[in-house]
Amino acid sequence: MSTAINPTDGTLLSYESSGEGPAVVLLHGSALSRSIWRGLGYVKALDGFRTLRLDLRGHGRSGKPHDADAYAMPLVVEDVLAVLGAEGIERAHIVGYSFGSRVAFALAAGKPERVASLVTLGGTYQSQRGQVAKVFFPGYLEAIRSGGMSAFADGFAAAGNSLDPVTRAAFLANDPEALAAYFEATEAGEGIPDQTLTRMTVPALLLAGTLDLPRHEQSQRAAALMPHARFVELPGRTHASTLFPSGPVLDELVPFLRAHV
């Protein structure tokens, strides 16, 4: 495990780096951690690349501020840049799932010179106002505040969502106060304007499940707006099942990365 520090607010960032080759940054989703990438087979599949798996602020072993303002997107983008700086990496391929994809979009929009290619999995560039409850379950924030992460995990499963052991373990490892602050910021956050996407020339691969609404349509729209983007749908997948089974995702992801080294 390695660490870096955000230079603006001093938040500690925990990450892992392994392998040799072109750098690929893997950014997890809400209430998860960097462990999902190894647990679901993505790290092994990316043999020939140097993977950096970051615990996004508020998650895993990274710092966990309890103030919603600490989760503003510019600070999160700066976290990724701090890790790249700590590793001496000028440009990297950025792969994000869910929240990680929103960070990836923001990074590609604001610092395109640092992004070799962009891959989003179940992602969107639009505001998440009112969408988080649809991803998890109605009353998710109240469950965290009143019953902690056990109530959150139980509510997620009770709503009919797929909850594999790796994901459940990641949920339970969270600090409920930090995660509540993070979700408050998520609900209040702005998206990226369509016009900005038309100027994003980075090579991009956008994947989303056919049952992952509205991210399926939003990813498809983003691919149409971006000059060098391609959209791939994952038949029958919801938002929660985007990453697993990993085979069909990796069949698209790995060749794309290799083509853009």
Secondary structure as the mmCIF struct_conf table of DSSP 4:
data_model
#
loop_
_struct_conf.conf_type_id
_struct_conf.id
_struct_conf.beg_label_comp_id
_struct_conf.beg_label_asym_id
_struct_conf.beg_label_seq_id
_struct_conf.end_label_comp_id
_struct_conf.end_label_asym_id
_struct_conf.end_label_seq_id
STRN STRN1 SER A 2 ILE A 5
TURN_TY1_P TURN_TY1_P1 PRO A 7 ASP A 9
STRN STRN2 LEU A 12 SER A 18
BEND BEND1 GLY A 19 PRO A 22
STRN STRN3 ALA A 23 LEU A 27
TURN_TY1_P TURN_TY1_P2 SER A 30 ALA A 31
TURN_TY1_P TURN_TY1_P3 ARG A 34 ARG A 34
HELX_RH_AL_P HELX_RH_AL_P1 SER A 35 GLY A 39
TURN_TY1_P TURN_TY1_P4 LEU A 40 GLY A 41
HELX_RH_AL_P HELX_RH_AL_P2 TYR A 42 ALA A 45
TURN_TY1_P TURN_TY1_P5 LEU A 46 GLY A 48
BEND BEND2 PHE A 49 PHE A 49
STRN STRN4 ARG A 50 LEU A 54
TURN_TY1_P TURN_TY1_P6 ARG A 57 GLY A 58
BEND BEND3 HIS A 59 HIS A 59
TURN_TY1_P TURN_TY1_P7 GLY A 60 ARG A 61
BEND BEND4 SER A 62 SER A 62
BEND BEND5 HIS A 66 HIS A 66
HELX_RH_3T_P HELX_RH_3T_P1 ALA A 68 TYR A 71
HELX_RH_AL_P HELX_RH_AL_P3 MET A 73 ALA A 86
TURN_TY1_P TURN_TY1_P8 GLU A 87 GLY A 88
BEND BEND6 GLU A 90 GLU A 90
STRN STRN5 ALA A 92 TYR A 97
TURN_TY1_P TURN_TY1_P9 SER A 98 SER A 98
HELX_RH_AL_P HELX_RH_AL_P4 PHE A 99 GLY A 110
HELX_RH_3T_P HELX_RH_3T_P2 PRO A 112 ARG A 114
STRN STRN6 VAL A 115 LEU A 121
BEND BEND7 GLY A 122 GLY A 122
BEND BEND8 TYR A 125 GLN A 126
TURN_TY1_P TURN_TY1_P10 ARG A 129 GLN A 131
HELX_RH_AL_P HELX_RH_AL_P5 VAL A 132 VAL A 135
BEND BEND9 PHE A 136 PHE A 136
TURN_TY1_P TURN_TY1_P11 PRO A 138 GLY A 139
HELX_RH_AL_P HELX_RH_AL_P6 TYR A 140 ALA A 158
TURN_TY1_P TURN_TY1_P12 ALA A 159 GLY A 160
HELX_RH_AL_P HELX_RH_AL_P7 PRO A 165 LEU A 172
TURN_TY1_P TURN_TY1_P13 ALA A 173 ALA A 173
BEND BEND10 ASN A 174 ASN A 174
HELX_RH_AL_P HELX_RH_AL_P8 PRO A 176 ALA A 188
HELX_RH_AL_P HELX_RH_AL_P9 ASP A 194 THR A 198
TURN_TY1_P TURN_TY1_P14 ARG A 199 ARG A 199
BEND BEND11 VAL A 202 VAL A 202
STRN STRN7 ALA A 204 GLY A 209
TURN_TY1_P TURN_TY1_P15 THR A 210 LEU A 211
BEND BEND12 ASP A 212 ASP A 212
TURN_TY1_P TURN_TY1_P16 LEU A 213 PRO A 214
HELX_RH_AL_P HELX_RH_AL_P10 ARG A 215 LEU A 225
BEND BEND13 MET A 226 MET A 226
TURN_TY1_P TURN_TY1_P17 PRO A 227 HIS A 228
STRN STRN8 ALA A 229 LEU A 234
TURN_TY1_P TURN_TY1_P18 PRO A 235 GLY A 236
BEND BEND14 HIS A 239 HIS A 239
TURN_TY1_P TURN_TY1_P19 ALA A 240 SER A 241
BEND BEND15 THR A 242 PRO A 245
HELX_RH_AL_P HELX_RH_AL_P11 GLY A 247 ALA A 259
TURN_TY1_P TURN_TY1_P20 HIS A 260 HIS A 260
#
